[in-house]
């Protein structure tokens, strides 16, 4: 579904930038780890379409599957792939209603080649198997019933990145809070003076303007959400560990954020707000039959759109950046010269995209927070006296 | 391919779990230990600045008021001084004028008297001179007559002469 589109984009782009010579080290300089990741994925990726490849070295033995690489990158994984064959093993935590808790290192799966403790990896997911202990994955048989009863709360790459970013948030803002109490009444300094305008921006241009006089109550959530999204958008742009995870582009993360906004809106909604949803004043009864479902749908759609917008924007950014790099290897498969030629264009476009993504990182954090504030503002708005 | 794409938009339970747990924890900790002191001190600083500004404004206004009242006082004092000076000038002018008048009148009187004296002296002198001249004339005439009338011929000639002149005067 995605692949034909990507391939078409590659061909058009490649035609534009084909023909030049050596620029691979430039590409390495800008985004070396992504390039590394791409290079190593070349080993790992299975030849899905059976390109005829004449090989020199291991890298050319299998076809390069850009779609799989990109989806692997923007998705989640047990263990954190660092470079080459090195990955950081992360704890796998499973709860099964029949088997109870199982906790072990993700290295026990051996990248999906082994089953451990009655579980194995299948297409990136943990599934329950009938065999116990260390078994080769090819000999294991999946137990559908037990799989359904398994809850996977492993520290995956995204969870790890989430914890790292939370620790960063705590460290940054607790130290800044310390600075505020230590230097009370004085001009901001250092990190404080970098963060303060952003806090003021969220307070004055987001909370105050969208919520009104009662904004103070919602400031903690708006600030936390803003800085969480902004920080993770930025971390996602850094290709090296502990950045590079696609956390704010993960639907689970945006779902939780949107649900919290929805919860706040629902719990702070006043009589006026619910009255407008269930019985729009000044509308005849028979119209309400149509209008009320629409209003309820609108109420639910707001957080849904919040979720999709952040997810889609950040994921799209990652897909584009990776596509430009995959391009190098797609062309490199046909001839090394073409690969080098495309590398120049890819490098330039990736730099351009990185600049754009910096802007998007801020804009999406702003948009999410501002829309959340707008919805809260609409829920607590007092009726105007006519 | 399609399966993987689907998993992209299907929230994973583990991540939802960890995200909810850690986000709410961090939200709670930050709300209590970071956002509260930060927002409070921001608010306080803004208030301090605002207060300082409004105080400065008040002080400025006070100074302006004081300046205005000072200026009023100054203006009054200046007006009073002007008045006093004017009065003094008037008094002096009047004094000078009367003094001048008096002096002039006295001088005039003195001059009048002096003129009178001069005239009197002159008249006396003229009268005396006339008397002396008359006496001298008589003396001279006597002498001449004594001299001339000793000779008869001369007497005759004189009588003729007088006669001629008398004639001439008559005609």
Interface residues (C-beta under 8 A of the other chain):
Chain A: X1 X2 X3 X48 X67 X68 X71 X74 X75 X76 X93 X123 X124 X125 X151 X152 X153 X154 X155 X156 X158 X159 X162 X163 X166 X169 X170 X173 X174 X176 X177 X180 X181 X184 X185 X196 X199 X200 X203 X216 X219 X220 X221 X223 X224 X228 X250 X251 X252 X253 X255 X256 X257 X260 X311 X315
Chain B: X1 X2 X3 X4 X5 X7 X8 X9 X10 X11 X12 X13 X14 X15 X16 X17 X18 X19 X20 X22 X23 X24 X25 X26 X27 X29 X30 X31 X33 X34 X35 X36 X37 X38 X39 X41 X42 X44 X45 X48
